[in-house]
Amino acid sequence: MLKVGIIGSGFMGLTHGNAYKQLEDVEIAGFVGAGEANRRKRAQEFNTREYPSLDALLDAEDVDIIDICTPSHLNVPMVQTAAAAGKAILLEKPVALNLDEAEQIRDIVHSRGVTLMVAHLLRFWPEYVKARELVAGGQLGTPRLASAARICQPPDWATWYPDPARSGGVALVLLVHDIDFCNWLFGAPREVTAAGHQNALGAWDDLHILVRYHSGVSVSFRGSMIMPAGYPFTMQLRVRGDDGGLEYIFRAGVNLEDPGSAQSEFTLYKDGVPTHPELSTVDGYLGEISYFVECVRAGRAPELGTIEESTLALRTALAANESAASGKPVAV
Ligand SMILES: NC(=O)c1ccc[n+]([C@@H]2O[C@H](COP(=O)([O-])OP(=O)(O)OC[C@H]3O[C@@H](n4cnc5c(N)ncnc54)[C@H](O)[C@@H]3O)[C@@H](O)[C@H]2O)c1
């Protein structure tokens, strides 16, 4: 039996909890949250215990995994505490809010010799996994161009997202998913140009980003967390290669609370015929959590969501914020 402590009783704590619940021989030992009512609610929903801090959970429970789902500015202290206790760590994206923090996390994890995976969900989301399979398998020929989008209303369940010191803005909140995915497809980014909207606190909350890769591919990213009320959570991917193209369009409800009820279409364009390739039916969050659990069980380092990959995605996202501020291209 593997025991998990979930740090954060909010939107992602709930989502990760629902995934662990579906796995055999995994027990959720408790939830941590800053708000008493919220963490109590989660503990009741999952028939488990609740703690006011990571330290309190570690004192009381002999867990194998610490799953960190707290606001991003807390990543370094949370990783520090979990790693000092020798626990395997699943860390929600982005890995950190700046490169100095990302280096601290890398050094803590290496010096303590613990397992850490950053939860870059798209590496497990069936349509993105299929897109990677098609591109890496050469089905589209040499890839030339791509575009990716992630746009939604302001998250209504939390107050910290508009604060750049806690979230990093839309490039780190949303587009870091797409950037990490495109880095996986196209290799190392070379240069980033961006423009967009900055909120009163200084966060870039709506961005157009153009990333040029060393491989020659260029990708335009579109991210917004300030769409008007009623706008559905939307994600899109298009890839054009010499021998074909693909498109994925997904529109859910207010947010990603019920992916199963979303409108979703994945189309491959090849030899003049649009087709809809068969996709895995495993939910992306469940795929991500079960991969991590399998790695921990086998004592194997995860090959997806590594610190190096997530730091490259962070570096690219930070370059977008810098370019939006300066109006100039930024080398990655
Ligand atoms: N992969 C995805 O699809 C996805 C989606 C949303 C959020 N996220 C990521 O998940 C993480 C959490 O986001 P969320 O939307 O669930 O946030 P949230 O605000 O809903 O939940 C945050 C939780 O952290 C707790 N918390 C805050 N400060 C704390 C502290 N000092 N000690 C202990 N607990 C504390 C809060 O009480 C709350 O329970 C972030 O890293 C975010 O980037 C990922």
The ligand as an ORCA input file, in Angstrom:
! r2SCAN-3c Opt
* xyz 0 1
  N      -2.445     20.933    -14.168
  C      -3.525     21.655    -14.153
  O      -4.443     21.448    -14.957
  C      -3.684     22.727    -13.111
  C      -4.889     23.425    -13.005
  C      -5.023     24.363    -11.965
  C      -3.975     24.577    -11.087
  N      -2.801     23.899    -11.240
  C      -1.685     24.105    -10.299
  O      -2.061     23.497     -9.042
  C      -1.552     24.259     -7.939
  C      -2.723     24.643     -7.038
  O      -3.682     25.391     -7.772
  P      -5.233     25.402     -7.307
  O      -5.990     26.004     -8.429
  O      -5.612     24.070     -6.806
  O      -5.181     26.440     -6.109
  P      -6.279     26.620     -4.964
  O      -6.175     28.032     -4.516
  O      -7.587     26.076     -5.405
  O      -5.754     25.665     -3.789
  C      -4.580     25.951     -3.085
  C      -4.591     25.211     -1.758
  O      -3.353     25.482     -1.085
  C      -3.629     25.763      0.277
  N      -2.558     26.590      0.834
  C      -2.251     27.871      0.550
  N      -1.205     28.282      1.295
  C      -0.849     27.210      2.063
  C       0.148     26.996      3.035
  N       1.019     27.956      3.376
  N       0.222     25.781      3.640
  C      -0.650     24.797      3.306
  N      -1.613     24.939      2.377
  C      -1.721     26.136      1.773
  C      -4.966     26.483      0.246
  O      -5.579     26.457      1.529
  C      -5.697     25.659     -0.809
  O      -6.267     24.523     -0.186
  C      -0.792     25.426     -8.573
  O       0.553     25.047     -8.697
  C      -1.390     25.566     -9.961
  O      -0.462     26.119    -10.887
  C      -2.652     22.973    -12.213
*
